[in-house]
């Protein structure tokens, strides 16, 4: 999940639809994963996390799915709202290392 | 405001000057992390500190960059003799240090080098 310096992938959805943002992580030794939302000019804001001993976790309007077999993480946002417009990053924490490795990010835009 | 506080929000320096970025962690947090973000990219880890100790500086450039987290006061990221390539957003995060707990971020310092 390292950024490679390319333009951000973009996902456009209609207001009210569900959004699914995907992320491939890089290290099989990672045991903790976080989704962050970053709005323009601001820092990453914590959305939801999941430990490697789980494959699904739900929050308010958001669900994270973890597939360790293929090293894939997804964020599902239900009933997408204009305020959900932002760049979404997945981050992985390698066991014992504490530092986070961020994915490339996906820009979510909402069509009215 | 009990969140992570960074200042200044914007910093402009000329090539060769020094830049000092400050970070006060969230209340109750004693672990601080610095990350750098270039436009349209994800954040890249630089350094992880506890009070008076550098735990992991594997992401720090070998020259010109240093970080500290003194017993009293904020954490400081210091960049000496800045160059154009240092222009970026620098984010600080803090945590309790307990494994599998999220890091919480400040709103960053945007550094511009003229």
Interface residues (C-beta under 8 A of the other chain):
Chain A: X1 X2 X3 X5 X6 X7 X8 X31 X32 X34 X36 X41 X42 X43 X44 X45 X46 X49 X51 X89 X91 X93 X96 X97 X98 X99 X100 X101 X102 X103 X104 X105
Chain B: X4 X6 X31 X33 X35 X38 X40 X41 X42 X43 X44 X45 X48 X55 X56 X58 X59 X91 X93 X95 X97 X99 X100 X102 X103 X104 X105 X106 X107 X108
